[in-house]
Amino acid sequence: MGRLCLKYKIFLFGFGLAVIIDQITKHLILNRFDHGESRLIIPEIFNLTSIRNPGAAFGFLSQVNPSFRIPFFIVVSLLALSIIFFLLLKVEERDKRQSVALSLIAGGAMGNLIDRIQLGHVVDFLDFHLRSQWHYPAFNFADVAICLGVGILIFGIFTVQMPSENIRNKI
């Protein structure tokens, strides 16, 4: 068998790292916190709070019947992972940025998919707020990985180098 090209090595490393960090942190929360328990980390800014999110981002579809909701999110996650793997095939061999971005998105999707399959919900625990004036919905490291991956892709769109003659023509 031939050597694994760079984009796949990067992807596998980032994917694995995202899933491992996500699952270890969720395991720690599940085993050290009661459901709904919150522990102050940074006063008036950050708590660790054990939350079970049956829905998607911001609790989207959390009130829908579990017999529909759970299979729906599993299918959507599998579809998203399939699309990511297809996109990875199209990434240039040495494009580290896109490989990292796709690995983080896929790793985050897989981390939350594992929760949905094993638990029927996603474990969230990163709880940011500003005193009692503002509160962001709790999230987890899978969500962080997905957002970082998407951010890297967006950053790449806005930092693509244009040929110098095109720049000169526009000035």
C-alpha positions in Angstrom: 0.0 0.0 0.0 1.3 3.5 -0.9 2.1 6.2 1.5 -0.8 8.3 2.9 -0.6 11.8 1.4 -0.3 14.8 3.6 -3.9 16.0 3.5 -5.1 12.7 4.8 -2.5 12.6 7.6 -3.5 16.1 8.7 -7.2 15.2 8.4 -6.8 12.0 10.5 -4.8 13.7 13.2 -7.1 16.7 13.5 -10.2 14.5 13.3 -8.9 12.1 16.0 -7.7 14.9 18.3 -11.1 16.7 18.1 -13.0 13.5 18.9 -10.7 12.5 21.7 -10.7 15.9 23.4 -14.5 16.2 23.0 -15.2 12.7 24.4 -12.8 12.9 27.3 -14.2 16.3 28.5 -17.8 15.0 28.2 -16.9 11.9 30.1 -15.3 13.9 32.9 -18.4 16.1 33.1 -20.8 13.1 33.1 -18.8 11.4 35.9 -18.1 14.4 38.1 -21.2 16.6 37.8 -24.8 15.9 38.5 -27.2 16.9 35.7 -27.7 20.7 36.0 -24.9 21.2 38.4 -22.8 24.3 37.8 -19.3 25.2 39.2 -17.9 28.7 39.1 -14.6 28.9 37.3 -14.3 32.7 36.5 -16.7 34.9 38.6 -19.3 36.6 36.5 -17.9 35.1 33.2 -17.5 31.4 33.1 -19.0 28.2 34.7 -18.8 24.6 34.0 -22.4 23.5 33.9 -23.6 20.0 33.1 -26.4 20.3 30.5 -28.1 17.6 28.4 -29.1 19.1 25.0 -31.5 16.9 23.1 -31.6 19.4 20.2 -29.0 21.1 18.0 -27.5 24.5 18.4 -29.4 26.7 20.8 -31.7 23.8 21.6 -33.1 23.7 18.0 -35.7 20.9 17.7 -35.2 19.9 21.4 -39.0 19.7 21.9 -39.6 17.4 19.0 -40.5 13.8 19.7 -37.3 11.7 20.3 -38.5 9.0 17.9 -38.1 11.6 15.1 -35.4 13.9 16.6 -32.7 11.3 17.4 -32.8 9.5 14.0 -33.0 12.9 12.2 -29.9 14.3 13.9 -28.0 11.0 13.3 -28.9 11.1 9.6 -28.0 14.8 9.3 -24.7 14.1 11.0 -23.9 11.2 8.7 -24.8 13.2 5.7 -22.6 16.1 6.8 -19.7 13.7 7.4 -20.2 12.2 4.0 -20.1 15.7 2.4 -16.9 16.5 4.4 -15.2 13.4 3.2 -16.2 14.1 -0.4 -14.8 17.7 0.0 -11.6 16.3 1.4 -11.1 14.3 -1.8 -11.2 17.5 -3.8 -8.7 19.3 -1.5 -5.3 19.8 -3.1 -2.7 17.3 -1.7 -0.7 19.9 0.2 -3.5 22.3 1.3 -3.0 22.2 5.0 -5.5 24.9 5.8 -8.5 23.2 4.2 -7.4 19.8 5.6 -7.2 21.1 9.1 -10.6 22.9 8.7 -12.4 19.9 7.4 -10.8 17.7 10.1 -12.1 19.9 12.9 -15.6 20.1 11.4 -15.7 16.3 10.9 -14.2 15.7 14.4 -16.8 17.9 16.0 -19.7 16.4 14.1 -18.4 12.9 15.1 -18.1 13.9 18.8 -21.7 15.1 18.9 -22.9 12.1 16.8 -21.3 9.7 19.3 -23.3 11.4 22.1 -26.6 11.2 20.1 -26.1 7.5 19.4 -24.9 6.6 23.0 -27.0 9.0 25.1 -29.8 10.3 22.9 -28.6 13.9 23.6 -25.4 16.0 23.5 -23.5 16.9 26.6 -22.8 20.6 26.9 -20.9 22.2 29.7 -19.0 25.4 28.6 -21.1 28.1 30.1 -20.2 31.7 29.4 -22.1 34.7 30.7 -21.6 38.3 31.7 -23.0 38.8 35.2 -26.7 38.4 34.9 -27.0 40.7 31.9 -26.0 38.3 29.1 -25.8 34.5 28.9 -24.6 32.4 25.9 -26.1 28.9 25.5 -23.8 26.2 26.9 -21.7 24.3 24.4 -18.9 21.7 24.2 -15.6 21.1 22.5 -17.2 19.4 19.5 -19.0 22.7 18.9 -15.7 24.6 19.4 -14.0 22.3 16.8 -16.8 22.9 14.3 -16.7 26.7 14.7 -12.9 26.8 14.4 -13.1 24.7 11.3 -15.7 26.9 9.7 -13.7 30.0 10.8 -10.6 28.6 9.1 -12.6 28.0 5.9 -14.0 31.5 6.0 -10.6 33.0 6.7 -9.2 31.2 3.7 -11.9 32.6 1.5 -11.0 36.2 2.4 -7.2 35.7 2.3 -6.8 34.0 -1.1 -3.9 35.6 -2.9 -4.8 37.4 -6.1 -2.3 37.6 -9.0 -0.4 40.9 -8.7 -1.5 42.1 -12.2 -5.2 41.8 -11.1 -4.5 43.9 -8.0 -2.7 46.5 -10.1 -5.6 46.7 -12.6 -8.0 47.4 -9.7 -6.0 50.2 -8.1 
